[in-house]
Amino acid sequence: MILSPLETLPFCHKSLYFHALGAQIPSRNCDGADIATDVATSDVWSALPKRPQGIERDWCNLRNGRPMEVFLAQPRGFCAGVVRAIEIVERALEKYGPPVYVRHEIVHNKHVVESLKKKGAIFVEDLSEVPAKAVTVFSAHGVARSVEEEAEARDLPVLNATCPLVTKVHNQGKRYISKGRALILIGHAGHPEVEGTMGQVPGPVLLVQSVQDVAELRLPSDAPVAYITQTTLSVDDTRDIIAALQAKFTDIQGPDIRDICYATQNRQSAVRDLSKLVDVILVVGAANSSNSNRLREIGTEVGVASYLIADGSELNPDWLKDAKAVGITAGASAPEVLVDDVIEALRRIRPVSVSVVPGREENIEFRLPAELTAG
């Protein structure tokens, strides 16, 4: 029997093809017991490539109309700060024409960056790469005061896309320093937001990343101190470190819990809810996205196999081998089109049924710079 045109088809497509001809494809029933097949069907079955153990279950799910359940976290993906930052670049391109220079990735997502590049944005890591008089955008993560001063000295027309919640952290730090308090920043070393915050505060800033870092702080227990946090860390992320600071220092102040970035907390809470329903969690986001990595970590911490993927092309079918339900969420800098791409990748493996897990609705919008809204 010659089956060369079919040899390249996915298993489920072969199954459907022979099923349409009336052939009985599985050599076992859904319980794994042998079932009778006629000689012609046996020949067809033996001609098919060998499949990994467990593929019969996929056939049975397909035959019995049982698609794999896919649950989408709510909320997921873009937050208001990311939407604002991207819109600033797009409106600047419309108003001033390309090129528009953006210092650092506007948000940590390759798809977003590449899309803006195609429209005429040029991304740089240093202002020395920006030509004289060129329109310049500061990324959503914020920049140090020294970067702002360099732009001013060169008379560069600047549009500041720093997330307003990041700017709020900057202002909190400045206020604590002005009151004579030692300032402690809870965050990740090397993250652009942390570098920007440390460079915005007119005084020394002590960075702590763990409870152990708190124990190693060389300050008197009665010293007046204050703390601020990186916005991509949630209440849950910072709870133990804040508790350690409060236990170590008798005169300590910090921001109200309501000042924690709403988007970070909401997405982390949503992935915890998602973990109760699924066998596997797929987090759509970039490898250099702090909040996306944290979503994957949370899934792993609660005992659910969790994977960070940029888009559907990175989906590994082996992850789904024993999964009856898959959860999908996305970091705050990942567009919904990438979530759709992952769903389509799942559909190429087996049929799926998609539903959204009830969650918190987000209706926050941040205003654009006046230069872009003036008639």
C-alpha positions as CSV (number, residue, x, y, z in Angstrom):
1,M,0.0,0.0,0.0
2,I,1.4,3.4,-1.0
3,L,0.6,6.2,1.5
4,S,3.4,8.7,0.6
5,P,1.0,11.8,0.4
6,L,-0.3,10.9,3.8
7,E,3.0,10.2,5.6
8,T,3.6,13.9,6.2
9,L,0.2,14.5,7.7
10,P,-0.2,14.9,11.5
11,F,-1.6,11.8,13.1
12,C,-5.0,13.2,13.8
13,H,-5.4,14.3,10.2
14,K,-4.6,10.7,9.0
15,S,-7.1,9.4,11.5
16,L,-9.8,11.8,10.2
17,Y,-9.0,10.9,6.6
18,F,-9.4,7.1,7.1
19,H,-12.4,7.6,9.4
20,A,-14.0,9.5,6.5
21,L,-13.5,6.3,4.4
22,G,-15.2,4.2,7.0
23,A,-12.0,2.5,8.3
24,Q,-11.7,1.7,11.9
25,I,-8.4,3.3,12.8
26,P,-7.5,2.6,16.4
27,S,-6.1,-0.8,17.2
28,R,-7.3,-0.3,20.8
29,N,-10.4,1.2,22.3
30,C,-10.4,4.1,24.7
31,D,-9.7,1.8,27.6
32,G,-6.7,0.3,25.9
33,A,-8.3,-3.1,25.1
34,D,-7.8,-4.7,21.7
35,I,-10.6,-4.2,19.2
36,A,-11.3,-6.2,16.0
37,T,-10.3,-4.7,12.7
38,D,-10.7,-6.1,9.2
39,V,-7.7,-7.0,7.1
40,A,-7.7,-3.9,5.1
41,T,-7.9,-1.7,8.1
42,S,-5.1,-3.6,9.8
43,D,-2.9,-3.0,6.7
44,V,-3.7,0.7,6.8
45,W,-2.9,0.9,10.5
46,S,0.4,-1.0,10.2
47,A,1.4,1.4,7.4
48,L,1.2,4.4,9.6
49,P,4.3,5.7,11.4
50,K,4.7,4.5,15.0
51,R,3.3,7.1,17.5
52,P,4.5,7.8,21.0
53,Q,2.7,6.0,23.8
54,G,-0.6,7.8,24.7
55,I,-1.5,8.9,21.2
56,E,-4.5,6.5,21.3
57,R,-6.0,8.7,24.0
58,D,-5.7,11.7,21.7
59,W,-7.6,9.7,19.0
60,C,-10.3,8.7,21.5
61,N,-10.7,12.3,22.7
62,L,-11.1,13.4,19.0
63,R,-13.5,10.6,18.1
64,N,-15.6,11.1,21.2
65,G,-15.7,14.9,20.7
66,R,-13.7,15.7,23.8
67,P,-11.5,18.7,22.9
68,M,-8.7,19.8,25.3
69,E,-10.0,22.6,27.5
70,V,-8.1,25.8,27.3
71,F,-8.6,28.4,30.0
72,L,-7.6,32.1,29.5
73,A,-6.6,34.1,32.6
74,Q,-8.4,37.3,33.3
75,P,-6.8,39.8,33.3
76,R,-3.8,39.0,31.1
77,G,-1.5,40.9,28.7
78,F,-1.2,44.7,28.2
79,C,-1.6,47.0,31.1
80,A,-2.4,50.7,30.9
81,G,1.2,51.7,31.2
82,V,2.2,49.5,28.3
83,V,-0.7,50.7,26.1
84,R,0.3,54.3,26.8
85,A,4.0,53.8,26.0
86,I,3.2,52.0,22.7
87,E,0.7,54.7,21.7
88,I,3.2,57.4,22.4
89,V,5.6,55.9,19.9
90,E,2.9,55.4,17.3
91,R,1.5,58.9,17.7
92,A,5.0,60.4,17.5
93,L,5.6,58.6,14.2
94,E,2.3,59.9,12.9
95,K,2.9,63.5,14.0
96,Y,6.6,63.9,13.3
97,G,7.2,61.2,10.8
98,P,10.0,58.6,11.0
99,P,12.5,58.0,12.3
100,V,11.6,58.4,16.0
101,Y,14.3,57.2,18.4
102,V,13.4,55.1,21.5
103,R,15.9,54.7,24.3
104,H,15.8,51.0,25.3
105,E,13.0,48.6,24.2
106,I,9.7,50.6,24.7
107,V,8.4,47.5,26.5
108,H,10.0,44.1,26.9
109,N,8.4,42.3,24.0
110,K,10.1,41.5,20.7
111,H,6.9,41.4,18.7
112,V,6.0,44.9,19.9
113,V,9.5,46.2,19.2
114,E,9.7,44.7,15.7
115,S,6.2,46.1,14.9
116,L,7.3,49.6,15.8
117,K,10.6,49.2,13.9
118,K,8.6,48.5,10.7
119,K,6.7,51.8,11.3
120,G,9.9,53.7,11.6
121,A,11.0,53.6,15.2
122,I,14.8,53.1,15.9
123,F,15.7,51.6,19.3
124,V,19.0,52.6,21.0
125,E,20.6,51.9,24.3
126,D,22.5,55.2,24.6
127,L,21.6,58.8,23.7
128,S,24.9,59.1,21.9
129,E,23.3,57.1,19.1
130,V,20.5,59.7,18.6
131,P,21.2,62.4,16.0
132,A,20.9,66.0,16.8
133,K,17.3,67.4,17.1
134,A,15.8,63.9,16.6
135,V,12.5,63.1,18.4
136,T,13.4,60.8,21.3
137,V,11.2,58.6,23.5
138,F,12.1,57.3,26.9
139,S,10.8,53.8,27.5
140,A,8.1,52.7,30.0
141,H,10.7,51.6,32.5
142,G,11.9,55.1,33.2
143,V,15.4,56.6,33.1
144,A,17.9,58.1,35.5
145,R,18.1,61.8,35.9
146,S,21.5,61.9,34.2
147,V,19.8,60.6,31.0
148,E,17.2,63.4,31.2
149,E,20.0,66.0,31.7
150,E,22.0,64.6,28.7
151,A,18.9,65.0,26.5
152,E,18.3,68.5,27.8
153,A,22.0,69.5,27.2
154,R,21.7,68.2,23.6
155,D,18.3,70.0,23.2
156,L,16.6,66.7,22.1
157,P,12.8,66.9,21.8
158,V,11.8,64.2,24.3
159,L,8.5,62.3,24.9
160,N,8.5,60.6,28.2
161,A,6.7,57.2,28.0
162,T,7.7,56.3,31.6
163,C,4.7,54.5,33.2
164,P,3.0,56.9,35.6
165,L,3.1,54.3,38.4
166,V,6.9,54.1,37.9
167,T,7.0,57.9,38.1
168,K,5.0,57.7,41.4
169,V,7.7,55.4,42.8
170,H,10.4,58.0,41.8
171,N,8.5,60.7,43.6
172,Q,8.0,58.6,46.7
173,G,11.7,58.0,46.9
174,K,12.5,61.7,46.5
175,R,10.1,62.5,49.3
176,Y,11.6,60.0,51.7
177,I,15.1,61.3,51.0
178,S,14.0,64.9,51.5
179,K,12.9,63.9,55.0
180,G,16.3,62.5,55.9
181,R,15.5,58.8,55.7
182,A,17.8,56.2,54.3
183,L,16.1,54.7,51.2
184,I,15.8,51.0,50.5
185,L,14.6,49.8,47.1
186,I,13.2,46.3,46.8
187,G,13.9,45.1,43.2
188,H,16.0,43.2,40.8
189,A,19.5,44.3,40.1
190,G,20.1,45.3,36.5
191,H,16.4,45.8,35.6
192,P,16.0,49.1,33.7
193,E,13.3,50.3,36.0
194,V,15.6,49.7,39.0
195,E,18.4,51.5,37.3
196,G,16.1,54.4,36.5
197,T,14.7,54.7,40.0
198,M,18.1,54.6,41.6
199,G,19.2,57.3,39.2
200,Q,16.2,59.5,39.9
201,V,16.6,59.7,43.6
202,P,19.0,62.5,44.8
203,G,20.8,60.4,47.3
204,P,22.1,56.9,48.1
205,V,19.7,54.0,47.5
206,L,20.2,50.6,49.1
207,L,19.0,47.7,46.8
208,V,17.7,44.6,48.4
209,Q,16.5,41.5,46.5
210,S,15.9,39.0,49.3
211,V,15.4,38.6,53.0
212,Q,19.1,37.7,53.2
213,D,20.0,41.1,51.7
214,V,17.9,42.7,54.5
215,A,19.9,40.9,57.2
216,E,23.1,42.1,55.7
217,L,22.1,45.8,55.7
218,R,24.6,47.8,57.8
219,L,22.3,50.4,59.4
220,P,21.5,50.9,63.1
221,S,18.2,49.4,64.1
222,D,16.8,52.8,65.1
223,A,17.9,54.6,61.9
224,P,15.1,56.4,60.1
225,V,14.6,54.4,56.9
226,A,12.0,54.0,54.2
227,Y,11.4,51.6,51.4
228,I,10.0,51.6,47.8
229,T,9.5,48.8,45.4
230,Q,9.9,47.9,41.8
231,T,6.5,48.1,40.1
232,T,6.7,44.7,38.5
233,L,6.8,43.1,42.0
234,S,3.5,42.3,43.6
235,V,2.3,42.5,47.2
236,D,3.0,38.7,47.4
237,D,6.5,39.2,46.0
238,T,7.6,41.8,48.5
239,R,5.7,40.6,51.6
240,D,8.5,38.6,53.2
241,I,11.1,41.3,52.5
242,I,9.0,44.1,53.9
243,A,8.3,42.0,57.0
244,A,12.1,41.5,57.4
245,L,12.6,45.3,57.1
246,Q,9.9,46.0,59.6
247,A,11.4,43.5,62.1
248,K,14.9,45.0,61.6
249,F,14.2,48.7,61.9
250,T,12.1,50.5,64.5
251,D,11.6,53.7,62.5
252,I,10.5,52.6,59.0
253,Q,8.1,54.0,56.5
254,G,6.8,52.7,53.2
255,P,4.1,53.2,50.6
256,D,0.5,52.2,51.1
257,I,-0.3,48.7,49.8
258,R,-2.6,50.4,47.3
259,D,0.4,51.9,45.7
260,I,1.6,48.5,44.5
261,C,1.2,48.2,40.7
262,Y,-2.4,47.1,40.1
263,A,-1.5,45.2,36.9
264,T,1.2,43.1,38.5
265,Q,-0.9,42.1,41.4
266,N,-4.0,41.3,39.3
267,R,-2.1,39.1,36.8
268,Q,-0.4,37.2,39.6
269,S,-3.7,36.6,41.4
270,A,-5.3,35.5,38.1
271,V,-2.6,32.9,37.4
272,R,-3.1,31.5,40.9
273,D,-6.8,31.1,40.1
274,L,-5.9,29.6,36.8
275,S,-3.6,27.0,38.4
276,K,-6.6,25.4,40.2
277,L,-8.2,24.5,36.9
278,V,-5.4,23.2,34.6
279,D,-2.6,20.7,34.2
280,V,-0.2,23.0,32.3
281,I,0.2,26.8,32.3
282,L,1.6,28.6,29.2
283,V,2.8,32.2,30.0
284,V,3.1,34.3,26.9
285,G,5.9,36.8,27.2
286,A,9.5,37.7,26.6
287,A,12.4,36.0,28.3
288,N,13.6,39.4,29.5
289,S,10.2,40.4,30.9
290,S,10.4,40.5,34.7
291,N,6.6,40.2,35.2
292,S,6.2,37.4,32.7
293,N,9.0,35.3,34.3
294,R,7.3,35.8,37.7
295,L,4.0,34.5,36.3
296,R,5.8,31.3,35.2
297,E,7.5,31.0,38.6
298,I,4.1,31.3,40.4
299,G,2.6,28.5,38.4
300,T,5.6,26.3,39.2
301,E,5.5,27.2,42.9
302,V,1.9,26.0,43.2
303,G,2.7,22.7,41.5
304,V,1.6,23.2,37.9
305,A,4.0,22.6,35.0
306,S,4.5,26.1,33.6
307,Y,6.3,27.4,30.6
308,L,7.3,30.8,29.3
309,I,6.9,31.1,25.5
310,A,7.2,34.1,23.2
311,D,4.5,32.8,20.7
312,G,3.0,29.7,19.3
313,S,6.2,28.7,17.5
314,E,7.8,27.8,20.8
315,L,5.0,25.5,22.0
316,N,6.4,22.0,22.7
317,P,3.7,19.3,22.1
318,D,5.5,17.1,24.7
319,W,4.3,19.5,27.4
320,L,0.7,18.6,26.6
321,K,1.2,14.8,26.6
322,D,-0.9,14.2,29.8
323,A,-2.8,17.4,29.9
324,K,-6.6,17.5,29.9
325,A,-6.7,21.3,30.5
326,V,-4.2,24.0,29.6
327,G,-4.2,27.5,31.0
328,I,-2.9,30.6,29.2
329,T,-1.9,33.9,30.6
330,A,0.3,36.7,29.3
331,G,2.7,39.2,30.8
332,A,1.9,42.9,30.9
333,S,3.9,43.6,27.8
334,A,2.5,40.8,25.6
335,P,-0.2,41.7,23.1
336,E,-3.3,39.6,22.7
337,V,-2.3,38.6,19.1
338,L,0.4,36.4,20.6
339,V,-2.1,34.7,22.9
340,D,-4.2,34.0,19.8
341,D,-1.1,32.6,18.1
342,V,-0.6,30.1,21.0
343,I,-4.2,29.0,20.8
344,E,-3.8,28.4,17.1
345,A,-0.7,26.3,17.8
346,L,-2.7,24.2,20.3
347,R,-5.4,23.7,17.7
348,R,-2.8,22.3,15.3
349,I,-2.0,19.6,17.8
350,R,-5.5,18.7,18.8
351,P,-9.0,20.2,19.0
352,V,-9.5,22.7,21.8
353,S,-12.4,24.4,23.7
354,V,-11.5,27.9,24.8
355,S,-13.1,29.8,27.8
356,V,-12.1,32.8,29.9
357,V,-11.8,32.4,33.7
358,P,-13.8,35.2,35.5
359,G,-11.5,37.8,37.0
360,R,-10.9,41.4,37.8
361,E,-11.8,43.9,35.0
362,E,-9.3,46.7,34.4
363,N,-10.5,50.0,33.1
364,I,-7.5,52.3,33.9
365,E,-6.2,54.6,31.3
366,F,-3.2,57.0,31.5
367,R,-3.1,60.3,29.7
368,L,-0.7,60.9,26.8
369,P,1.9,63.8,26.8
370,A,0.3,67.1,26.0
371,E,2.5,67.4,22.9
372,L,0.7,64.5,21.3
373,T,-2.8,65.5,22.1
374,A,-2.7,69.2,21.3
375,G,-4.7,70.0,18.1
